[in-house]
Amino acid sequence: MTVTSSKKKLLILLAGVLAGMFFGAACSFAPMLATGRVSTRTIPVVSTSTRTSTFTHTPSPSPTLTPTPTSTPTTQNACPSGNCAYACVSKLRSFLNGQPLIPPSSVYPHPSRKPNMTTLVTYRVDGDRISSPVLAPNLASDLLPYQADSSAQQRIWNFFAYIIPAAQRSRIKTFVVATDGSGGFLASIGFSTADLSNWQLTVDIVDSVDPTNMTYTMLHEFGHLLTLNDSQLAPDVQVLSHPNDPKVYATQAATCSHYLSEDGCSKPDSYINAFYQKFWVDLFPAWEKVDAITDPLAYNRQLALFYYAHQDQFVTPYSSTSPEEDIAESWAHFIFDVKPNGNSIARQKLLFFYNFPDLVSLRSQIVNNICLYSQGK
């Protein structure tokens, strides 16, 4: 299955350059994108397609995987203020529960603009359940314990399915457990070009030891699903099939009167178009010049300069990667942070979501679910 989506690039070098830089937006939780998960905070995020590396080692016998359905959140209000997300997440334990726990050396993050993920297990998603695990063959021996840890894989999925309401994740049909080693990319989300209604969530099991990072990243990834699904934009086969062809992009842009992402033309009343029109119109020409750079090192340097020139406009350094990443980062902070005061553009990006009553209600549901999960309810 070919999975795609908008760029959603996590740049290791950029994050290293920006280590220690972040914007708090009146927040109790201010994740640093320093090295993107290779930093002291190992925070998000993500990218679109999952690359599968093939190794010549012979795997041990396949483990028996017996997925169970996730629990259903109750209606109990565990966070009346709506601002408990970070406090509740701090009570969560590692999804690996302390095992297997030697980070693999056969795979490692690659400092490029694209992820280099090795698939371990692919599940089918049916509502709250994951089932029909397909084990990737020919993995290196140090990846096999992670491939066999079906209980950790189930816990990761159960947590995502618990905190995100079922109606909001109904498009996710595939769950992939993968890794690029310790650090690098933590998760990704995208849809199949063969079936635009089939979305795939990919999570790096090796980096699932930190529940704060995992929660923030899952919310970021869900932010992409929320803002880039087919109710928000019209997927464009030409753009999807030729993501790096400026001529194709220019041709499609000529027919799109709203924001054109790498997935397709946004709808006039979409979140991403409204966000772009409010916060990105003036920035976009300068950003486009940076985004056109193909050399990873040069791109990282120029993107760092772009961020520094406009850092008061972004909630995190990674937000400057693209409008799609900016809205997803702002969404994650909208969930975690208290409602900000002040007039900075970065704070306005969090306030943007308060203009939509449905999103305010969804925030309350997600925060409540996180708190209930942390209590074992």
VOPAGU-2260 file (C-alpha; in pm, 1 decimal, decimal comma):
REM VOPAGU-2260
SITE   aa  ch    i         X         Y         Z
SITE  MET   A    0       0,0       0,0       0,0
SITE  THR   A    1     135,8     338,4     -91,7
SITE  VAL   A    2      79,0     584,7     185,7
SITE  THR   A    3     112,6     955,0     136,2
SITE  SER   A    4      19,4    1285,1     289,7
SITE  SER   A    5     157,3    1635,8     306,9
SITE  LYS   A    6     523,0    1678,0     391,4
SITE  LYS   A    7     524,2    1635,3     767,5
SITE  LYS   A    8     904,6    1625,9     774,7
SITE  LEU   A    9    1101,9    1602,9    1095,3
SITE  LEU   A   10    1449,6    1737,0    1045,6
SITE  ILE   A   11    1706,7    1606,4    1283,2
SITE  LEU   A   12    1969,6    1866,4    1203,9
SITE  LEU   A   13    1722,6    2152,7    1223,9
SITE  ALA   A   14    1613,2    2028,5    1561,9
SITE  GLY   A   15    1973,4    2010,5    1673,9
SITE  VAL   A   16    2030,8    2369,8    1563,3
SITE  LEU   A   17    1719,0    2476,7    1746,4
SITE  ALA   A   18    1787,6    2278,1    2064,3
SITE  GLY   A   19    1650,9    2456,1    2364,7
SITE  MET   A   20    1431,6    2692,5    2164,5
SITE  PHE   A   21    1059,2    2677,5    2220,6
SITE  PHE   A   22     756,6    2895,6    2277,7
SITE  GLY   A   23     538,2    2834,4    2580,5
SITE  ALA   A   24     215,4    3014,5    2485,7
SITE  ALA   A   25     112,8    3042,5    2850,7
SITE  CYS   A   26     158,7    2673,1    2872,4
SITE  SER   A   27     226,7    2423,4    3140,9
SITE  PHE   A   28     363,6    2197,3    2869,6
SITE  ALA   A   29     601,0    2346,4    2612,4
SITE  PRO   A   30     750,6    2065,8    2404,9
SITE  MET   A   31    1087,3    2135,3    2244,6
SITE  LEU   A   32    1136,1    2006,9    1896,1
SITE  ALA   A   33    1505,5    1999,0    1964,0
SITE  THR   A   34    1626,5    1715,4    1747,9
SITE  GLY   A   35    1284,5    1596,6    1692,9
SITE  ARG   A   36    1303,4    1292,6    1911,4
SITE  VAL   A   37    1678,1    1285,8    1922,6
SITE  SER   A   38    1671,9    1559,0    2179,9
SITE  THR   A   39    1645,8    1565,7    2552,7
SITE  ARG   A   40    1265,7    1576,4    2518,2
SITE  THR   A   41    1242,5    1348,3    2217,9
SITE  ILE   A   42     928,3    1506,2    2086,5
SITE  PRO   A   43     743,3    1456,9    1766,5
SITE  VAL   A   44     682,7    1418,6    1477,5
SITE  VAL   A   45     633,5    1254,0    1181,7
SITE  SER   A   46     597,8    1208,0     833,9
SITE  THR   A   47     392,4    1062,0     575,9
SITE  SER   A   48     509,5     745,5     421,3
SITE  THR   A   49     672,1     458,7     600,7
SITE  ARG   A   50     986,4     324,3     439,0
SITE  THR   A   51    1057,3     -41,7     500,4
SITE  SER   A   52    1416,3    -157,2     517,4
SITE  THR   A   53    1493,3    -520,3     442,0
SITE  PHE   A   54    1754,9    -716,7     631,8
SITE  THR   A   55    1901,1   -1057,6     556,3
SITE  HIS   A   56    1873,0   -1197,6     908,7
SITE  THR   A   57    1632,3   -1486,7     960,2
SITE  PRO   A   58    1358,8   -1407,3    1212,1
SITE  SER   A   59    1271,7   -1630,9    1501,4
SITE  PRO   A   60     934,2   -1810,9    1493,7
SITE  SER   A   61     642,3   -1572,5    1469,4
SITE  PRO   A   62     490,7   -1477,3    1805,4
SITE  THR   A   63     128,2   -1541,2    1881,7
SITE  LEU   A   64     -53,0   -1210,2    1871,5
SITE  THR   A   65    -392,6   -1191,8    2034,3
SITE  PRO   A   66    -518,5    -833,5    2018,0
SITE  THR   A   67    -801,4    -732,8    2249,0
SITE  PRO   A   68   -1044,6    -445,5    2208,6
SITE  THR   A   69    -967,2    -120,3    2381,5
SITE  SER   A   70   -1174,2      -1,1    2673,5
SITE  THR   A   71   -1452,2     248,3    2611,4
SITE  PRO   A   72   -1414,2     584,3    2785,2
SITE  THR   A   73   -1685,0     662,7    3040,1
SITE  THR   A   74   -1884,2     982,7    3068,8
SITE  GLN   A   75   -1719,4    1072,2    3399,2
SITE  ASN   A   76   -1574,0    1423,4    3403,6
SITE  ALA   A   77   -1217,9    1372,9    3525,0
SITE  CYS   A   78   -1105,1    1725,9    3434,4
SITE  PRO   A   79   -1371,4    1991,4    3502,0
SITE  SER   A   80   -1131,5    2274,9    3416,1
SITE  GLY   A   81   -1034,1    2123,0    3081,8
SITE  ASN   A   82    -668,4    2202,3    3154,5
SITE  CYS   A   83    -546,4    1877,1    3306,8
SITE  ALA   A   84    -379,9    1711,3    3007,4
SITE  TYR   A   85     -19,3    1752,4    3111,4
SITE  ALA   A   86     -84,2    1666,2    3477,6
SITE  CYS   A   87    -269,4    1349,9    3375,4
SITE  VAL   A   88     -11,1    1245,5    3115,6
SITE  SER   A   89     262,7    1275,3    3379,3
SITE  LYS   A   90      96,5     982,9    3562,6
SITE  LEU   A   91     124,8     743,8    3267,9
SITE  ARG   A   92     382,6     465,7    3251,0
SITE  SER   A   93     600,4     360,1    2960,7
SITE  PHE   A   94     406,6     169,9    2696,8
SITE  LEU   A   95     689,6     -83,7    2691,6
SITE  ASN   A   96     669,7    -144,3    3067,2
SITE  GLY   A   97    1044,7    -182,8    3087,6
SITE  GLN   A   98    1100,7    -444,4    2822,8
SITE  PRO   A   99    1281,4    -544,6    2585,8
SITE  LEU   A  100    1503,6    -251,1    2629,7
SITE  ILE   A  101    1826,7    -252,9    2446,4
SITE  PRO   A  102    1783,1       0,4    2165,8
SITE  PRO   A  103    1849,4    -167,0    1830,8
SITE  SER   A  104    2170,7     -82,3    1651,2
SITE  SER   A  105    2075,2    -226,0    1312,8
SITE  VAL   A  106    1859,4      76,7    1229,9
SITE  TYR   A  107    1912,9     439,5    1315,7
SITE  PRO   A  108    1763,0     777,8    1228,9
SITE  HIS   A  109    1882,5     926,1     905,4
SITE  PRO   A  110    1938,9    1304,2     895,1
SITE  SER   A  111    1732,2    1362,2     583,7
SITE  ARG   A  112    1400,5    1520,7     495,6
SITE  LYS   A  113    1227,3    1183,3     486,4
SITE  PRO   A  114    1176,4     909,6     744,9
SITE  ASN   A  115    1362,0     581,8     722,8
SITE  MET   A  116    1124,4     360,8     916,4
SITE  THR   A  117    1145,9     -18,8     925,4
SITE  THR   A  118     805,9    -184,3     951,0
SITE  LEU   A  119     777,6    -453,3    1218,8
SITE  VAL   A  120     406,5    -540,6    1228,6
SITE  THR   A  121     103,4    -423,3    1031,1
SITE  TYR   A  122    -246,0    -449,0    1182,2
SITE  ARG   A  123    -590,6    -405,8    1037,1
SITE  VAL   A  124    -807,2    -157,1    1228,5
SITE  ASP   A  125   -1175,1    -225,8    1278,2
SITE  GLY   A  126   -1329,1      33,7    1507,3
SITE  ASP   A  127   -1155,3       2,6    1842,1
SITE  ARG   A  128    -983,6    -323,9    1753,3
SITE  ILE   A  129    -657,8    -407,4    1584,8
SITE  SER   A  130    -632,0    -752,8    1434,1
SITE  SER   A  131    -479,0    -970,2    1161,1
SITE  PRO   A  132    -115,0    -885,0    1239,6
SITE  VAL   A  133     126,1    -925,9     948,9
SITE  LEU   A  134     486,1    -966,1    1061,5
SITE  ALA   A  135     756,7    -813,2     845,1
SITE  PRO   A  136    1006,3   -1079,0     732,1
SITE  ASN   A  137    1384,7   -1080,0     739,2
SITE  LEU   A  138    1432,2    -838,6    1026,5
SITE  ALA   A  139    1758,2    -789,0    1209,8
SITE  SER   A  140    1779,2    -995,6    1526,7
SITE  ASP   A  141    1779,9    -688,8    1753,0
SITE  LEU   A  142    1438,6    -587,9    1614,5
SITE  LEU   A  143    1270,8    -921,2    1683,3
SITE  PRO   A  144    1196,2    -856,8    2053,0
SITE  TYR   A  145    1010,9    -540,4    1955,4
SITE  GLN   A  146     824,8    -722,2    1680,0
SITE  ALA   A  147     722,9    -992,2    1928,4
SITE  ASP   A  148     603,6    -749,8    2197,9
SITE  SER   A  149     236,9    -766,9    2103,9
SITE  SER   A  150     128,1    -647,3    2449,1
SITE  ALA   A  151     316,6    -318,2    2407,1
SITE  GLN   A  152     178,0    -279,3    2055,5
SITE  GLN   A  153    -171,3    -333,8    2191,7
SITE  ARG   A  154    -116,6     -81,1    2471,8
SITE  ILE   A  155      -4,6     183,7    2224,1
SITE  TRP   A  156    -311,1     133,0    2007,6
SITE  ASN   A  157    -546,5     109,6    2307,5
SITE  PHE   A  158    -421,7     443,6    2436,0
SITE  PHE   A  159    -473,9     617,5    2102,0
SITE  ALA   A  160    -818,5     459,5    2061,9
SITE  TYR   A  161    -913,0     555,0    2417,3
SITE  ILE   A  162    -820,4     922,5    2399,7
SITE  ILE   A  163    -945,6     996,3    2045,2
SITE  PRO   A  164   -1324,3     956,5    2008,5
SITE  ALA   A  165   -1422,3     675,6    1772,3
SITE  ALA   A  166   -1603,2     899,0    1523,5
SITE  GLN   A  167   -1290,1    1112,2    1485,3
SITE  ARG   A  168   -1060,1     820,2    1398,1
SITE  SER   A  169   -1296,6     614,2    1181,9
SITE  ARG   A  170   -1081,9     678,4     872,3
SITE  ILE   A  171    -782,8     495,7    1023,1
SITE  LYS   A  172    -787,5     144,0     876,6
SITE  THR   A  173    -425,8      38,9     931,0
SITE  PHE   A  174    -195,1      51,1    1231,6
SITE  VAL   A  175     175,9      -3,2    1172,3
SITE  VAL   A  176     437,2     -68,2    1437,7
SITE  ALA   A  177     777,3      37,0    1306,4
SITE  THR   A  178    1107,8     192,1    1408,0
SITE  ASP   A  179    1402,4     390,0    1281,7
SITE  GLY   A  180    1594,4     310,0    1599,7
SITE  SER   A  181    1624,3     527,0    1906,8
SITE  GLY   A  182    1531,7     887,2    1828,5
SITE  GLY   A  183    1437,5    1022,6    1489,0
SITE  PHE   A  184    1069,7     988,2    1396,3
SITE  LEU   A  185     812,3     889,1    1655,4
SITE  ALA   A  186     495,3     860,1    1447,5
SITE  SER   A  187     333,0     937,0    1116,3
SITE  ILE   A  188      -6,3     938,1     956,9
SITE  GLY   A  189    -117,6     936,8     595,7
SITE  PHE   A  190    -362,3     784,6     352,0
SITE  SER   A  191    -342,7     529,3      76,0
SITE  THR   A  192    -333,1     659,5    -278,8
SITE  ALA   A  193    -519,6     343,2    -377,2
SITE  ASP   A  194    -798,3     417,4    -129,9
SITE  LEU   A  195    -818,6     777,1      -9,7
SITE  SER   A  196   -1047,7     675,2     276,9
SITE  ASN   A  197    -784,7     436,4     416,0
SITE  TRP   A  198    -560,5     619,2     662,8
SITE  GLN   A  199    -261,1     459,7     829,1
SITE  LEU   A  200    -115,9     541,3    1170,5
SITE  THR   A  201     248,9     441,2    1222,0
SITE  VAL   A  202     423,3     447,5    1560,8
SITE  ASP   A  203     786,3     383,9    1652,0
SITE  ILE   A  204     772,6     126,6    1932,2
SITE  VAL   A  205    1135,1     182,0    2034,1
SITE  ASP   A  206    1055,8     543,0    2124,2
SITE  SER   A  207     730,6     466,3    2305,9
SITE  VAL   A  208     904,0     465,6    2644,3
SITE  ASP   A  209     808,8     826,8    2718,3
SITE  PRO   A  210     429,2     864,4    2752,5
SITE  THR   A  211     445,5    1245,6    2742,3
SITE  ASN   A  212     620,8    1242,2    2406,5
SITE  MET   A  213     389,8     969,3    2281,2
SITE  THR   A  214      74,9    1154,6    2385,6
SITE  TYR   A  215     187,6    1484,7    2235,2
SITE  THR   A  216     286,4    1312,7    1912,6
SITE  MET   A  217     -40,8    1121,0    1885,9
SITE  LEU   A  218    -229,8    1446,1    1926,7
SITE  HIS   A  219     -10,7    1606,2    1660,4
SITE  GLU   A  220     -76,7    1315,9    1422,5
SITE  PHE   A  221    -446,6    1330,7    1492,3
SITE  GLY   A  222    -423,1    1700,9    1409,6
SITE  HIS   A  223    -317,5    1603,4    1057,7
SITE  LEU   A  224    -612,6    1366,9    1024,3
SITE  LEU   A  225    -846,2    1636,7    1153,8
SITE  THR   A  226    -721,6    1904,5     912,9
SITE  LEU   A  227    -630,7    1704,8     600,5
SITE  ASN   A  228    -905,3    1446,5     562,1
SITE  ASP   A  229   -1140,6    1444,6     263,9
SITE  SER   A  230   -1393,2    1667,5     439,5
SITE  GLN   A  231   -1124,5    1937,5     450,0
SITE  LEU   A  232    -964,0    1909,3     107,5
SITE  ALA   A  233   -1000,7    1734,5    -225,5
SITE  PRO   A  234    -712,8    1486,3    -270,1
SITE  ASP   A  235    -534,2    1550,1    -598,8
SITE  VAL   A  236    -394,5    1245,4    -776,7
SITE  GLN   A  237    -146,8    1448,3    -982,1
SITE  VAL   A  238      -4,8    1626,2    -679,5
SITE  LEU   A  239       3,9    1303,6    -479,1
SITE  SER   A  240     175,7    1114,2    -759,1
SITE  HIS   A  241     435,8    1387,1    -824,2
SITE  PRO   A  242     502,6    1543,8    -481,1
SITE  ASN   A  243     837,0    1694,3    -583,6
SITE  ASP   A  244     747,0    1819,3    -929,6
SITE  PRO   A  245     715,0    2200,6    -926,5
SITE  LYS   A  246     547,6    2202,6   -1267,8
SITE  VAL   A  247     267,5    1974,5   -1148,7
SITE  TYR   A  248     228,8    2181,9    -834,8
SITE  ALA   A  249     216,6    2506,3   -1035,0
SITE  THR   A  250     -41,8    2363,7   -1273,4
SITE  GLN   A  251    -266,4    2250,8    -989,9
SITE  ALA   A  252    -216,0    2578,4    -800,0
SITE  ALA   A  253    -349,6    2767,6   -1101,1
SITE  THR   A  254    -683,8    2588,4   -1060,3
SITE  CYS   A  255    -698,7    2603,7    -680,0
SITE  SER   A  256    -826,9    2930,1    -534,9
SITE  HIS   A  257    -758,7    2817,3    -177,6
SITE  TYR   A  258    -456,0    2672,8      -0,5
SITE  LEU   A  259    -298,7    2390,3    -202,0
SITE  SER   A  260    -131,5    2133,2      18,5
SITE  GLU   A  261      69,2    1839,5    -111,6
SITE  ASP   A  262    -248,4    1634,7     -74,6
SITE  GLY   A  263    -470,8    1858,4    -281,0
SITE  CYS   A  264    -676,2    2176,1    -284,3
SITE  SER   A  265    -828,3    2274,7      47,6
SITE  LYS   A  266   -1197,1    2352,7      70,6
SITE  PRO   A  267   -1291,5    2717,4     132,3
SITE  ASP   A  268   -1430,9    2650,6     480,0
SITE  SER   A  269   -1158,0    2404,4     584,9
SITE  TYR   A  270    -947,1    2451,0     895,4
SITE  ILE   A  271    -622,5    2445,5     696,9
SITE  ASN   A  272    -740,0    2709,1     449,3
SITE  ALA   A  273    -862,5    2939,5     727,3
SITE  PHE   A  274    -535,1    2889,0     914,8
SITE  TYR   A  275    -329,3    2956,3     603,1
SITE  GLN   A  276    -523,5    3270,4     511,1
SITE  LYS   A  277    -488,2    3409,5     862,5
SITE  PHE   A  278    -126,9    3320,1     941,1
SITE  TRP   A  279      68,4    3215,4     631,3
SITE  VAL   A  280     -16,0    3434,9     331,6
SITE  ASP   A  281     264,4    3681,8     398,9
SITE  LEU   A  282     515,2    3415,0     508,0
SITE  PHE   A  283     453,0    3172,5     226,0
SITE  PRO   A  284     677,7    3321,8     -47,6
SITE  ALA   A  285     983,5    3316,1     181,6
SITE  TRP   A  286     896,6    2967,6     306,3
SITE  GLU   A  287     854,5    2837,0     -50,2
SITE  LYS   A  288    1210,2    2936,6    -134,4
SITE  VAL   A  289    1338,6    2738,2     163,2
SITE  ASP   A  290    1115,7    2441,9      89,4
SITE  ALA   A  291    1246,5    2419,9    -266,6
SITE  ILE   A  292    1599,8    2342,9    -144,1
SITE  THR   A  293    1682,0    1978,6    -212,9
SITE  ASP   A  294    2009,0    1940,4     -22,5
SITE  PRO   A  295    1915,9    1834,1     336,8
SITE  LEU   A  296    2195,3    2024,8     509,1
SITE  ALA   A  297    2130,8    2345,4     317,0
SITE  TYR   A  298    1757,9    2305,9     372,9
SITE  ASN   A  299    1805,6    2260,7     747,3
SITE  ARG   A  300    2022,9    2570,7     769,3
SITE  GLN   A  301    1781,4    2788,0     575,0
SITE  LEU   A  302    1478,9    2658,5     763,2
SITE  ALA   A  303    1653,3    2738,9    1091,0
SITE  LEU   A  304    1713,4    3093,0     965,4
SITE  PHE   A  305    1349,7    3117,8     854,9
SITE  TYR   A  306    1237,4    3010,5    1201,1
SITE  TYR   A  307    1468,1    3253,7    1381,3
SITE  ALA   A  308    1340,4    3536,8    1164,3
SITE  HIS   A  309     979,2    3460,0    1259,8
SITE  GLN   A  310    1004,9    3267,2    1585,5
SITE  ASP   A  311     744,0    3481,0    1761,0
SITE  GLN   A  312     490,2    3341,0    1513,7
SITE  PHE   A  313     542,2    2970,4    1590,7
SITE  VAL   A  314     453,5    2761,6    1895,2
SITE  THR   A  315     753,7    2533,5    1831,1
SITE  PRO   A  316    1048,2    2534,2    1588,4
SITE  TYR   A  317     896,2    2238,3    1404,0
SITE  SER   A  318     588,2    2448,4    1329,4
SITE  SER   A  319     793,3    2644,9    1077,6
SITE  THR   A  320     832,5    2333,2     859,7
SITE  SER   A  321     503,7    2395,6     673,1
SITE  PRO   A  322     146,9    2521,6     722,2
SITE  GLU   A  323      38,6    2159,6     773,0
SITE  GLU   A  324     290,4    2107,5    1052,1
SITE  ASP   A  325     212,3    2447,8    1199,1
SITE  ILE   A  326    -157,6    2374,3    1237,5
SITE  ALA   A  327     -86,3    2026,2    1378,9
SITE  GLU   A  328     162,8    2164,9    1633,9
SITE  SER   A  329     -79,1    2443,0    1726,6
SITE  TRP   A  330    -355,5    2185,2    1766,1
SITE  ALA   A  331    -146,5    1975,3    2005,4
SITE  HIS   A  332     -71,7    2284,9    2213,1
SITE  PHE   A  333    -440,2    2377,8    2203,6
SITE  ILE   A  334    -507,8    2046,1    2378,7
SITE  PHE   A  335    -225,4    2070,4    2631,8
SITE  ASP   A  336    -212,5    2442,1    2713,0
SITE  VAL   A  337    -443,1    2672,3    2902,5
SITE  LYS   A  338    -620,8    2932,0    2692,6
SITE  PRO   A  339    -351,4    3195,5    2629,5
SITE  ASN   A  340    -356,0    3567,2    2682,4
SITE  GLY   A  341    -169,4    3815,0    2466,8
SITE  ASN   A  342    -162,4    3918,3    2105,5
SITE  SER   A  343     141,6    3740,6    1962,7
SITE  ILE   A  344      77,4    3544,1    1646,0
SITE  ALA   A  345     186,9    3223,9    1818,2
SITE  ARG   A  346     -82,1    3274,1    2082,2
SITE  GLN   A  347    -335,9    3366,0    1816,5
SITE  LYS   A  348    -274,7    3026,9    1657,3
SITE  LEU   A  349    -393,3    2855,7    1974,1
SITE  LEU   A  350    -688,8    3091,6    2001,6
SITE  PHE   A  351    -775,6    3005,1    1639,5
SITE  PHE   A  352    -926,4    2673,6    1751,0
SITE  TYR   A  353   -1148,9    2841,2    2010,2
SITE  ASN   A  354   -1344,0    2990,7    1719,1
SITE  PHE   A  355   -1487,4    2645,1    1649,8
SITE  PRO   A  356   -1726,9    2518,8    1921,6
SITE  ASP   A  357   -1696,4    2160,6    1793,7
SITE  LEU   A  358   -1319,1    2171,1    1842,6
SITE  VAL   A  359   -1354,3    2317,4    2190,7
SITE  SER   A  360   -1589,2    2030,3    2275,0
SITE  LEU   A  361   -1348,4    1780,5    2120,6
SITE  ARG   A  362   -1064,1    1924,0    2328,2
SITE  SER   A  363   -1265,9    1863,7    2644,9
SITE  GLN   A  364   -1338,7    1504,3    2540,4
SITE  ILE   A  365    -974,9    1429,1    2464,0
SITE  VAL   A  366    -842,2    1583,0    2786,3
SITE  ASN   A  367   -1106,8    1399,9    2988,0
SITE  ASN   A  368   -1017,6    1072,2    2818,2
SITE  ILE   A  369    -646,9    1122,0    2889,1
SITE  CYS   A  370    -725,8    1179,4    3256,5
SITE  LEU   A  371    -958,8     880,4    3279,6
SITE  TYR   A  372    -695,7     660,1    3117,2
SITE  SER   A  373    -433,0     780,9    3362,6
SITE  GLN   A  374    -664,7     678,2    3646,6
SITE  GLY   A  375    -718,2     332,6    3501,5
SITE  LYS   A  376   -1088,7     404,0    3448,3
